Amino acid sequence: MALLINDNCTACDACKPVCPNEAISVGELIYVIDALRCTECVGAEDEPQCKLVCPADCIVINPDFVETPDELQAKYEALHA
């Protein structure tokens, strides 16, 4: 599953630099996560780094991108090939 940032985002910039897949960018009002690049840090870390650093607790599961751990690993490997 990919993650998404909800409207509680304060645009603090804590999440963007810790993303190993460069999936987080500045949106119009809040930061956004590119679901095609987000692996929930599978392949790089034990848990999503953006969620660890987010002071607003606004990063949640994206229900539109349900993926297994194996699929997330394959996506990570393809991104870093």
PyMOL Python script that loads the backbone (N, CA, C, O; Angstrom):
from pymol import cmd

cmd.read_pdbstr("""\
ATOM      1  N   MET A   1       0.833  -1.176   0.000  1.00  0.00           N
ATOM      2  CA  MET A   1       0.000   0.000   0.000  1.00  0.00           C
ATOM      3  C   MET A   1       0.877   1.239   0.000  1.00  0.00           C
ATOM      4  O   MET A   1       1.919   1.283   0.654  1.00  0.00           O
ATOM      5  N   ALA A   2       0.457   2.200  -0.713  1.00  0.00           N
ATOM      6  CA  ALA A   2       1.125   3.491  -0.673  1.00  0.00           C
ATOM      7  C   ALA A   2       0.497   4.303   0.452  1.00  0.00           C
ATOM      8  O   ALA A   2      -0.571   3.969   0.966  1.00  0.00           O
ATOM      9  N   LEU A   3       1.173   5.351   0.812  1.00  0.00           N
ATOM     10  CA  LEU A   3       0.665   6.250   1.839  1.00  0.00           C
ATOM     11  C   LEU A   3       0.151   7.523   1.184  1.00  0.00           C
ATOM     12  O   LEU A   3       0.439   7.800   0.020  1.00  0.00           O
ATOM     13  N   LEU A   4      -0.609   8.288   1.946  1.00  0.00           N
ATOM     14  CA  LEU A   4      -1.034   9.610   1.488  1.00  0.00           C
ATOM     15  C   LEU A   4      -1.014  10.563   2.655  1.00  0.00           C
ATOM     16  O   LEU A   4      -1.052  10.153   3.815  1.00  0.00           O
ATOM     17  N   ILE A   5      -0.953  11.831   2.336  1.00  0.00           N
ATOM     18  CA  ILE A   5      -0.930  12.887   3.347  1.00  0.00           C
ATOM     19  C   ILE A   5      -2.296  13.553   3.329  1.00  0.00           C
ATOM     20  O   ILE A   5      -2.761  14.011   2.286  1.00  0.00           O
ATOM     21  N   ASN A   6      -2.935  13.601   4.495  1.00  0.00           N
ATOM     22  CA  ASN A   6      -4.278  14.184   4.545  1.00  0.00           C
ATOM     23  C   ASN A   6      -4.219  15.689   4.830  1.00  0.00           C
ATOM     24  O   ASN A   6      -3.141  16.274   4.942  1.00  0.00           O
ATOM     25  N   ASP A   7      -5.399  16.298   4.944  1.00  0.00           N
ATOM     26  CA  ASP A   7      -5.505  17.752   5.091  1.00  0.00           C
ATOM     27  C   ASP A   7      -4.966  18.291   6.411  1.00  0.00           C
ATOM     28  O   ASP A   7      -4.891  19.508   6.586  1.00  0.00           O
ATOM     29  N   ASN A   8      -4.595  17.429   7.333  1.00  0.00           N
ATOM     30  CA  ASN A   8      -4.024  17.901   8.589  1.00  0.00           C
ATOM     31  C   ASN A   8      -2.556  18.316   8.442  1.00  0.00           C
ATOM     32  O   ASN A   8      -1.943  18.783   9.402  1.00  0.00           O
ATOM     33  N   CYS A   9      -1.999  18.145   7.246  1.00  0.00           N
ATOM     34  CA  CYS A   9      -0.601  18.488   6.977  1.00  0.00           C
ATOM     35  C   CYS A   9      -0.359  19.972   7.257  1.00  0.00           C
ATOM     36  O   CYS A   9      -1.140  20.832   6.848  1.00  0.00           O
ATOM     37  N   THR A  10       0.730  20.250   7.957  1.00  0.00           N
ATOM     38  CA  THR A  10       1.113  21.631   8.259  1.00  0.00           C
ATOM     39  C   THR A  10       2.214  22.135   7.329  1.00  0.00           C
ATOM     40  O   THR A  10       2.713  23.247   7.508  1.00  0.00           O
ATOM     41  N   ALA A  11       2.596  21.330   6.337  1.00  0.00           N
ATOM     42  CA  ALA A  11       3.638  21.682   5.370  1.00  0.00           C
ATOM     43  C   ALA A  11       4.948  22.040   6.068  1.00  0.00           C
ATOM     44  O   ALA A  11       5.605  23.021   5.719  1.00  0.00           O
ATOM     45  N   CYS A  12       5.313  21.238   7.049  1.00  0.00           N
ATOM     46  CA  CYS A  12       6.501  21.519   7.859  1.00  0.00           C
ATOM     47  C   CYS A  12       7.802  21.093   7.186  1.00  0.00           C
ATOM     48  O   CYS A  12       8.876  21.517   7.611  1.00  0.00           O
ATOM     49  N   ASP A  13       7.728  20.259   6.144  1.00  0.00           N
ATOM     50  CA  ASP A  13       8.884  19.781   5.385  1.00  0.00           C
ATOM     51  C   ASP A  13       9.673  18.687   6.098  1.00  0.00           C
ATOM     52  O   ASP A  13      10.793  18.390   5.683  1.00  0.00           O
ATOM     53  N   ALA A  14       9.145  18.086   7.136  1.00  0.00           N
ATOM     54  CA  ALA A  14       9.875  17.025   7.830  1.00  0.00           C
ATOM     55  C   ALA A  14       9.898  15.734   7.011  1.00  0.00           C
ATOM     56  O   ALA A  14      10.881  14.994   7.056  1.00  0.00           O
ATOM     57  N   CYS A  15       8.846  15.460   6.276  1.00  0.00           N
ATOM     58  CA  CYS A  15       8.718  14.180   5.577  1.00  0.00           C
ATOM     59  C   CYS A  15       9.529  14.092   4.287  1.00  0.00           C
ATOM     60  O   CYS A  15      10.105  13.044   3.996  1.00  0.00           O
ATOM     61  N   LYS A  16       9.583  15.145   3.530  1.00  0.00           N
ATOM     62  CA  LYS A  16      10.194  15.101   2.202  1.00  0.00           C
ATOM     63  C   LYS A  16      11.637  14.605   2.209  1.00  0.00           C
ATOM     64  O   LYS A  16      11.963  13.726   1.411  1.00  0.00           O
ATOM     65  N   PRO A  17      12.510  15.114   3.056  1.00  0.00           N
ATOM     66  CA  PRO A  17      13.909  14.679   2.990  1.00  0.00           C
ATOM     67  C   PRO A  17      14.167  13.243   3.454  1.00  0.00           C
ATOM     68  O   PRO A  17      15.219  12.685   3.141  1.00  0.00           O
ATOM     69  N   VAL A  18      13.243  12.634   4.187  1.00  0.00           N
ATOM     70  CA  VAL A  18      13.491  11.281   4.692  1.00  0.00           C
ATOM     71  C   VAL A  18      12.965  10.183   3.770  1.00  0.00           C
ATOM     72  O   VAL A  18      13.184   9.003   4.044  1.00  0.00           O
ATOM     73  N   CYS A  19      12.286  10.536   2.698  1.00  0.00           N
ATOM     74  CA  CYS A  19      11.718   9.542   1.789  1.00  0.00           C
ATOM     75  C   CYS A  19      12.808   8.948   0.900  1.00  0.00           C
ATOM     76  O   CYS A  19      13.432   9.674   0.126  1.00  0.00           O
ATOM     77  N   PRO A  20      13.047   7.632   0.999  1.00  0.00           N
ATOM     78  CA  PRO A  20      14.107   7.015   0.204  1.00  0.00           C
ATOM     79  C   PRO A  20      13.777   6.907  -1.283  1.00  0.00           C
ATOM     80  O   PRO A  20      14.664   6.648  -2.096  1.00  0.00           O
ATOM     81  N   ASN A  21      12.512   7.104  -1.643  1.00  0.00           N
ATOM     82  CA  ASN A  21      12.090   6.977  -3.036  1.00  0.00           C
ATOM     83  C   ASN A  21      11.761   8.317  -3.682  1.00  0.00           C
ATOM     84  O   ASN A  21      11.312   8.364  -4.827  1.00  0.00           O
ATOM     85  N   GLU A  22      11.983   9.395  -2.958  1.00  0.00           N
ATOM     86  CA  GLU A  22      11.649  10.738  -3.446  1.00  0.00           C
ATOM     87  C   GLU A  22      10.200  10.797  -3.926  1.00  0.00           C
ATOM     88  O   GLU A  22       9.894  11.372  -4.971  1.00  0.00           O
ATOM     89  N   ALA A  23       9.320  10.189  -3.134  1.00  0.00           N
ATOM     90  CA  ALA A  23       7.902  10.124  -3.489  1.00  0.00           C
ATOM     91  C   ALA A  23       7.112  11.314  -2.957  1.00  0.00           C
ATOM     92  O   ALA A  23       5.951  11.494  -3.325  1.00  0.00           O
ATOM     93  N   ILE A  24       7.716  12.122  -2.107  1.00  0.00           N
ATOM     94  CA  ILE A  24       6.997  13.231  -1.477  1.00  0.00           C
ATOM     95  C   ILE A  24       7.423  14.542  -2.130  1.00  0.00           C
ATOM     96  O   ILE A  24       8.610  14.802  -2.326  1.00  0.00           O
ATOM     97  N   SER A  25       6.421  15.362  -2.462  1.00  0.00           N
ATOM     98  CA  SER A  25       6.694  16.662  -3.064  1.00  0.00           C
ATOM     99  C   SER A  25       5.738  17.704  -2.500  1.00  0.00           C
ATOM    100  O   SER A  25       4.760  17.382  -1.826  1.00  0.00           O
ATOM    101  N   VAL A  26       6.048  18.945  -2.793  1.00  0.00           N
ATOM    102  CA  VAL A  26       5.204  20.051  -2.344  1.00  0.00           C
ATOM    103  C   VAL A  26       4.007  20.134  -3.282  1.00  0.00           C
ATOM    104  O   VAL A  26       4.155  20.233  -4.501  1.00  0.00           O
ATOM    105  N   GLY A  27       2.820  20.092  -2.686  1.00  0.00           N
ATOM    106  CA  GLY A  27       1.608  20.242  -3.469  1.00  0.00           C
ATOM    107  C   GLY A  27       1.147  21.688  -3.440  1.00  0.00           C
ATOM    108  O   GLY A  27       1.905  22.576  -3.050  1.00  0.00           O
ATOM    109  N   GLU A  28      -0.084  21.927  -3.848  1.00  0.00           N
ATOM    110  CA  GLU A  28      -0.609  23.287  -3.854  1.00  0.00           C
ATOM    111  C   GLU A  28      -0.673  23.882  -2.454  1.00  0.00           C
ATOM    112  O   GLU A  28      -0.216  25.001  -2.223  1.00  0.00           O
ATOM    113  N   LEU A  29      -1.245  23.123  -1.522  1.00  0.00           N
ATOM    114  CA  LEU A  29      -1.378  23.612  -0.151  1.00  0.00           C
ATOM    115  C   LEU A  29      -0.623  22.749   0.853  1.00  0.00           C
ATOM    116  O   LEU A  29      -0.126  23.250   1.862  1.00  0.00           O
ATOM    117  N   ILE A  30      -0.539  21.460   0.576  1.00  0.00           N
ATOM    118  CA  ILE A  30       0.119  20.524   1.480  1.00  0.00           C
ATOM    119  C   ILE A  30       1.062  19.633   0.682  1.00  0.00           C
ATOM    120  O   ILE A  30       1.064  19.663  -0.548  1.00  0.00           O
ATOM    121  N   TYR A  31       1.851  18.855   1.377  1.00  0.00           N
ATOM    122  CA  TYR A  31       2.727  17.902   0.710  1.00  0.00           C
ATOM    123  C   TYR A  31       1.891  16.741   0.166  1.00  0.00           C
ATOM    124  O   TYR A  31       0.828  16.424   0.699  1.00  0.00           O
ATOM    125  N   VAL A  32       2.386  16.120  -0.894  1.00  0.00           N
ATOM    126  CA  VAL A  32       1.684  14.999  -1.509  1.00  0.00           C
ATOM    127  C   VAL A  32       2.657  13.833  -1.700  1.00  0.00           C
ATOM    128  O   VAL A  32       3.865  14.031  -1.829  1.00  0.00           O
ATOM    129  N   ILE A  33       2.116  12.632  -1.717  1.00  0.00           N
ATOM    130  CA  ILE A  33       2.911  11.423  -1.928  1.00  0.00           C
ATOM    131  C   ILE A  33       2.507  10.808  -3.260  1.00  0.00           C
ATOM    132  O   ILE A  33       1.328  10.556  -3.507  1.00  0.00           O
ATOM    133  N   ASP A  34       3.491  10.571  -4.110  1.00  0.00           N
ATOM    134  CA  ASP A  34       3.271   9.892  -5.387  1.00  0.00           C
ATOM    135  C   ASP A  34       3.120   8.402  -5.099  1.00  0.00           C
ATOM    136  O   ASP A  34       4.092   7.731  -4.752  1.00  0.00           O
ATOM    137  N   ALA A  35       1.914   7.893  -5.242  1.00  0.00           N
ATOM    138  CA  ALA A  35       1.631   6.487  -4.912  1.00  0.00           C
ATOM    139  C   ALA A  35       2.423   5.517  -5.783  1.00  0.00           C
ATOM    140  O   ALA A  35       2.663   4.378  -5.379  1.00  0.00           O
ATOM    141  N   LEU A  36       2.823   5.948  -6.949  1.00  0.00           N
ATOM    142  CA  LEU A  36       3.594   5.070  -7.831  1.00  0.00           C
ATOM    143  C   LEU A  36       5.053   4.960  -7.398  1.00  0.00           C
ATOM    144  O   LEU A  36       5.774   4.078  -7.865  1.00  0.00           O
ATOM    145  N   ARG A  37       5.491   5.848  -6.511  1.00  0.00           N
ATOM    146  CA  ARG A  37       6.864   5.803  -5.987  1.00  0.00           C
ATOM    147  C   ARG A  37       6.914   5.369  -4.524  1.00  0.00           C
ATOM    148  O   ARG A  37       7.978   4.986  -4.038  1.00  0.00           O
ATOM    149  N   CYS A  38       5.803   5.419  -3.823  1.00  0.00           N
ATOM    150  CA  CYS A  38       5.777   5.093  -2.391  1.00  0.00           C
ATOM    151  C   CYS A  38       5.761   3.582  -2.169  1.00  0.00           C
ATOM    152  O   CYS A  38       4.906   2.874  -2.701  1.00  0.00           O
ATOM    153  N   THR A  39       6.718   3.102  -1.379  1.00  0.00           N
ATOM    154  CA  THR A  39       6.772   1.684  -1.021  1.00  0.00           C
ATOM    155  C   THR A  39       6.613   1.501   0.487  1.00  0.00           C
ATOM    156  O   THR A  39       6.898   0.425   1.014  1.00  0.00           O
ATOM    157  N   GLU A  40       6.162   2.539   1.178  1.00  0.00           N
ATOM    158  CA  GLU A  40       6.088   2.527   2.642  1.00  0.00           C
ATOM    159  C   GLU A  40       7.451   2.175   3.239  1.00  0.00           C
ATOM    160  O   GLU A  40       7.541   1.601   4.325  1.00  0.00           O
ATOM    161  N   CYS A  41       8.494   2.527   2.514  1.00  0.00           N
ATOM    162  CA  CYS A  41       9.896   2.304   2.892  1.00  0.00           C
ATOM    163  C   CYS A  41      10.302   0.831   2.852  1.00  0.00           C
ATOM    164  O   CYS A  41      11.407   0.493   3.277  1.00  0.00           O
ATOM    165  N   VAL A  42       9.433  -0.054   2.351  1.00  0.00           N
ATOM    166  CA  VAL A  42       9.828  -1.451   2.150  1.00  0.00           C
ATOM    167  C   VAL A  42      11.021  -1.441   1.202  1.00  0.00           C
ATOM    168  O   VAL A  42      10.998  -0.780   0.163  1.00  0.00           O
ATOM    169  N   GLY A  43      12.047  -2.172   1.567  1.00  0.00           N
ATOM    170  CA  GLY A  43      13.264  -2.216   0.779  1.00  0.00           C
ATOM    171  C   GLY A  43      14.339  -1.293   1.294  1.00  0.00           C
ATOM    172  O   GLY A  43      15.519  -1.490   1.006  1.00  0.00           O
ATOM    173  N   ALA A  44      13.945  -0.278   2.058  1.00  0.00           N
ATOM    174  CA  ALA A  44      14.914   0.693   2.559  1.00  0.00           C
ATOM    175  C   ALA A  44      14.960   0.743   4.084  1.00  0.00           C
ATOM    176  O   ALA A  44      16.039   0.832   4.669  1.00  0.00           O
ATOM    177  N   GLU A  45      13.821   0.686   4.716  1.00  0.00           N
ATOM    178  CA  GLU A  45      13.718   0.824   6.172  1.00  0.00           C
ATOM    179  C   GLU A  45      12.698  -0.161   6.717  1.00  0.00           C
ATOM    180  O   GLU A  45      11.947  -0.775   5.958  1.00  0.00           O
ATOM    181  N   ASP A  46      12.673  -0.310   8.036  1.00  0.00           N
ATOM    182  CA  ASP A  46      11.722  -1.226   8.679  1.00  0.00           C
ATOM    183  C   ASP A  46      10.313  -0.653   8.790  1.00  0.00           C
ATOM    184  O   ASP A  46       9.344  -1.400   8.921  1.00  0.00           O
ATOM    185  N   GLU A  47      10.200   0.669   8.737  1.00  0.00           N
ATOM    186  CA  GLU A  47       8.892   1.300   8.820  1.00  0.00           C
ATOM    187  C   GLU A  47       8.925   2.618   8.060  1.00  0.00           C
ATOM    188  O   GLU A  47      10.003   3.161   7.820  1.00  0.00           O
ATOM    189  N   PRO A  48       7.762   3.143   7.676  1.00  0.00           N
ATOM    190  CA  PRO A  48       7.723   4.388   6.906  1.00  0.00           C
ATOM    191  C   PRO A  48       8.377   5.546   7.669  1.00  0.00           C
ATOM    192  O   PRO A  48       7.937   5.921   8.755  1.00  0.00           O
ATOM    193  N   GLN A  49       9.414   6.088   7.085  1.00  0.00           N
ATOM    194  CA  GLN A  49      10.159   7.152   7.737  1.00  0.00           C
ATOM    195  C   GLN A  49       9.358   8.446   7.827  1.00  0.00           C
ATOM    196  O   GLN A  49       9.497   9.195   8.794  1.00  0.00           O
ATOM    197  N   CYS A  50       8.527   8.710   6.836  1.00  0.00           N
ATOM    198  CA  CYS A  50       7.728   9.935   6.861  1.00  0.00           C
ATOM    199  C   CYS A  50       6.777   9.949   8.055  1.00  0.00           C
ATOM    200  O   CYS A  50       6.577  10.982   8.694  1.00  0.00           O
ATOM    201  N   LYS A  51       6.193   8.777   8.347  1.00  0.00           N
ATOM    202  CA  LYS A  51       5.281   8.698   9.492  1.00  0.00           C
ATOM    203  C   LYS A  51       6.018   8.921  10.810  1.00  0.00           C
ATOM    204  O   LYS A  51       5.462   9.481  11.754  1.00  0.00           O
ATOM    205  N   LEU A  52       7.276   8.478  10.865  1.00  0.00           N
ATOM    206  CA  LEU A  52       8.061   8.654  12.091  1.00  0.00           C
ATOM    207  C   LEU A  52       8.346  10.116  12.398  1.00  0.00           C
ATOM    208  O   LEU A  52       8.372  10.513  13.564  1.00  0.00           O
ATOM    209  N   VAL A  53       8.560  10.914  11.369  1.00  0.00           N
ATOM    210  CA  VAL A  53       8.957  12.306  11.589  1.00  0.00           C
ATOM    211  C   VAL A  53       7.802  13.297  11.529  1.00  0.00           C
ATOM    212  O   VAL A  53       7.984  14.468  11.862  1.00  0.00           O
ATOM    213  N   CYS A  54       6.634  12.861  11.118  1.00  0.00           N
ATOM    214  CA  CYS A  54       5.498  13.776  10.937  1.00  0.00           C
ATOM    215  C   CYS A  54       4.935  14.249  12.274  1.00  0.00           C
ATOM    216  O   CYS A  54       4.395  13.443  13.032  1.00  0.00           O
ATOM    217  N   PRO A  55       5.051  15.535  12.574  1.00  0.00           N
ATOM    218  CA  PRO A  55       4.516  16.043  13.840  1.00  0.00           C
ATOM    219  C   PRO A  55       2.993  16.173  13.841  1.00  0.00           C
ATOM    220  O   PRO A  55       2.384  16.251  14.908  1.00  0.00           O
ATOM    221  N   ALA A  56       2.373  16.197  12.665  1.00  0.00           N
ATOM    222  CA  ALA A  56       0.921  16.371  12.566  1.00  0.00           C
ATOM    223  C   ALA A  56       0.178  15.040  12.488  1.00  0.00           C
ATOM    224  O   ALA A  56      -1.053  15.019  12.484  1.00  0.00           O
ATOM    225  N   ASP A  57       0.912  13.930  12.425  1.00  0.00           N
ATOM    226  CA  ASP A  57       0.301  12.604  12.330  1.00  0.00           C
ATOM    227  C   ASP A  57      -0.749  12.564  11.209  1.00  0.00           C
ATOM    228  O   ASP A  57      -1.873  12.101  11.403  1.00  0.00           O
ATOM    229  N   CYS A  58      -0.347  13.064  10.028  1.00  0.00           N
ATOM    230  CA  CYS A  58      -1.299  13.194   8.919  1.00  0.00           C
ATOM    231  C   CYS A  58      -1.020  12.234   7.766  1.00  0.00           C
ATOM    232  O   CYS A  58      -1.621  12.369   6.700  1.00  0.00           O
ATOM    233  N   ILE A  59      -0.123  11.269   7.955  1.00  0.00           N
ATOM    234  CA  ILE A  59       0.212  10.331   6.890  1.00  0.00           C
ATOM    235  C   ILE A  59      -0.489   9.010   7.164  1.00  0.00           C
ATOM    236  O   ILE A  59      -0.274   8.375   8.196  1.00  0.00           O
ATOM    237  N   VAL A  60      -1.329   8.611   6.221  1.00  0.00           N
ATOM    238  CA  VAL A  60      -2.187   7.441   6.395  1.00  0.00           C
ATOM    239  C   VAL A  60      -2.087   6.524   5.173  1.00  0.00           C
ATOM    240  O   VAL A  60      -1.498   6.896   4.158  1.00  0.00           O
ATOM    241  N   ILE A  61      -2.660   5.341   5.277  1.00  0.00           N
ATOM    242  CA  ILE A  61      -2.715   4.391   4.172  1.00  0.00           C
ATOM    243  C   ILE A  61      -3.577   4.964   3.051  1.00  0.00           C
ATOM    244  O   ILE A  61      -4.654   5.506   3.300  1.00  0.00           O
ATOM    245  N   ASN A  62      -3.099   4.839   1.829  1.00  0.00           N
ATOM    246  CA  ASN A  62      -3.869   5.250   0.663  1.00  0.00           C
ATOM    247  C   ASN A  62      -4.745   4.064   0.246  1.00  0.00           C
ATOM    248  O   ASN A  62      -4.217   3.073  -0.259  1.00  0.00           O
ATOM    249  N   PRO A  63      -6.049   4.133   0.439  1.00  0.00           N
ATOM    250  CA  PRO A  63      -6.925   2.992   0.143  1.00  0.00           C
ATOM    251  C   PRO A  63      -7.011   2.656  -1.343  1.00  0.00           C
ATOM    252  O   PRO A  63      -7.484   1.578  -1.703  1.00  0.00           O
ATOM    253  N   ASP A  64      -6.563   3.557  -2.205  1.00  0.00           N
ATOM    254  CA  ASP A  64      -6.622   3.328  -3.643  1.00  0.00           C
ATOM    255  C   ASP A  64      -5.425   2.537  -4.172  1.00  0.00           C
ATOM    256  O   ASP A  64      -5.409   2.139  -5.337  1.00  0.00           O
ATOM    257  N   PHE A  65      -4.420   2.308  -3.314  1.00  0.00           N
ATOM    258  CA  PHE A  65      -3.209   1.600  -3.741  1.00  0.00           C
ATOM    259  C   PHE A  65      -2.876   0.501  -2.743  1.00  0.00           C
ATOM    260  O   PHE A  65      -1.971   0.651  -1.923  1.00  0.00           O
ATOM    261  N   VAL A  66      -3.605  -0.597  -2.814  1.00  0.00           N
ATOM    262  CA  VAL A  66      -3.387  -1.726  -1.928  1.00  0.00           C
ATOM    263  C   VAL A  66      -2.358  -2.651  -2.572  1.00  0.00           C
ATOM    264  O   VAL A  66      -2.579  -3.172  -3.665  1.00  0.00           O
ATOM    265  N   GLU A  67      -1.217  -2.853  -1.878  1.00  0.00           N
ATOM    266  CA  GLU A  67      -0.146  -3.689  -2.399  1.00  0.00           C
ATOM    267  C   GLU A  67       0.374  -4.593  -1.296  1.00  0.00           C
ATOM    268  O   GLU A  67       0.358  -4.226  -0.121  1.00  0.00           O
ATOM    269  N   THR A  68       0.832  -5.770  -1.677  1.00  0.00           N
ATOM    270  CA  THR A  68       1.423  -6.702  -0.713  1.00  0.00           C
ATOM    271  C   THR A  68       2.861  -6.275  -0.431  1.00  0.00           C
ATOM    272  O   THR A  68       3.434  -5.495  -1.192  1.00  0.00           O
ATOM    273  N   PRO A  69       3.447  -6.777   0.649  1.00  0.00           N
ATOM    274  CA  PRO A  69       4.870  -6.489   0.907  1.00  0.00           C
ATOM    275  C   PRO A  69       5.769  -6.909  -0.262  1.00  0.00           C
ATOM    276  O   PRO A  69       6.738  -6.215  -0.571  1.00  0.00           O
ATOM    277  N   ASP A  70       5.465  -8.024  -0.909  1.00  0.00           N
ATOM    278  CA  ASP A  70       6.251  -8.458  -2.064  1.00  0.00           C
ATOM    279  C   ASP A  70       6.132  -7.475  -3.231  1.00  0.00           C
ATOM    280  O   ASP A  70       7.115  -7.191  -3.916  1.00  0.00           O
ATOM    281  N   GLU A  71       4.938  -6.969  -3.448  1.00  0.00           N
ATOM    282  CA  GLU A  71       4.735  -5.980  -4.511  1.00  0.00           C
ATOM    283  C   GLU A  71       5.478  -4.683  -4.192  1.00  0.00           C
ATOM    284  O   GLU A  71       6.062  -4.061  -5.080  1.00  0.00           O
ATOM    285  N   LEU A  72       5.453  -4.278  -2.914  1.00  0.00           N
ATOM    286  CA  LEU A  72       6.176  -3.072  -2.503  1.00  0.00           C
ATOM    287  C   LEU A  72       7.681  -3.264  -2.692  1.00  0.00           C
ATOM    288  O   LEU A  72       8.368  -2.345  -3.138  1.00  0.00           O
ATOM    289  N   GLN A  73       8.193  -4.436  -2.360  1.00  0.00           N
ATOM    290  CA  GLN A  73       9.614  -4.727  -2.545  1.00  0.00           C
ATOM    291  C   GLN A  73       9.986  -4.673  -4.026  1.00  0.00           C
ATOM    292  O   GLN A  73      11.020  -4.110  -4.388  1.00  0.00           O
ATOM    293  N   ALA A  74       9.154  -5.252  -4.873  1.00  0.00           N
ATOM    294  CA  ALA A  74       9.406  -5.231  -6.312  1.00  0.00           C
ATOM    295  C   ALA A  74       9.388  -3.798  -6.848  1.00  0.00           C
ATOM    296  O   ALA A  74      10.200  -3.437  -7.699  1.00  0.00           O
ATOM    297  N   LYS A  75       8.462  -2.992  -6.345  1.00  0.00           N
ATOM    298  CA  LYS A  75       8.389  -1.587  -6.770  1.00  0.00           C
ATOM    299  C   LYS A  75       9.668  -0.854  -6.345  1.00  0.00           C
ATOM    300  O   LYS A  75      10.235  -0.087  -7.124  1.00  0.00           O
ATOM    301  N   TYR A  76      10.122  -1.093  -5.102  1.00  0.00           N
ATOM    302  CA  TYR A  76      11.344  -0.469  -4.605  1.00  0.00           C
ATOM    303  C   TYR A  76      12.541  -0.860  -5.491  1.00  0.00           C
ATOM    304  O   TYR A  76      13.343  -0.010  -5.878  1.00  0.00           O
ATOM    305  N   GLU A  77      12.644  -2.143  -5.800  1.00  0.00           N
ATOM    306  CA  GLU A  77      13.760  -2.615  -6.622  1.00  0.00           C
ATOM    307  C   GLU A  77      13.718  -2.009  -8.018  1.00  0.00           C
ATOM    308  O   GLU A  77      14.763  -1.680  -8.580  1.00  0.00           O
ATOM    309  N   ALA A  78      12.539  -1.858  -8.578  1.00  0.00           N
ATOM    310  CA  ALA A  78      12.411  -1.240  -9.908  1.00  0.00           C
ATOM    311  C   ALA A  78      12.803   0.241  -9.869  1.00  0.00           C
ATOM    312  O   ALA A  78      13.415   0.752 -10.807  1.00  0.00           O
ATOM    313  N   LEU A  79      12.451   0.914  -8.791  1.00  0.00           N
ATOM    314  CA  LEU A  79      12.796   2.340  -8.656  1.00  0.00           C
ATOM    315  C   LEU A  79      14.300   2.558  -8.494  1.00  0.00           C
ATOM    316  O   LEU A  79      14.829   3.596  -8.893  1.00  0.00           O
ATOM    317  N   HIS A  80      14.970   1.594  -7.919  1.00  0.00           N
ATOM    318  CA  HIS A  80      16.396   1.747  -7.616  1.00  0.00           C
ATOM    319  C   HIS A  80      17.294   0.849  -8.471  1.00  0.00           C
ATOM    320  O   HIS A  80      18.430   0.555  -8.097  1.00  0.00           O
ATOM    321  N   ALA A  81      16.779   0.427  -9.604  1.00  0.00           N
ATOM    322  CA  ALA A  81      17.561  -0.440 -10.517  1.00  0.00           C
ATOM    323  C   ALA A  81      18.630   0.356 -11.254  1.00  0.00           C
ATOM    324  O   ALA A  81      19.375  -0.206 -12.056  1.00  0.00           O
TER     325      ALA A  81
END
""", "prot")
cmd.dss("prot")
cmd.show_as("cartoon", "prot")
cmd.util.cbc("prot")
cmd.orient("prot")
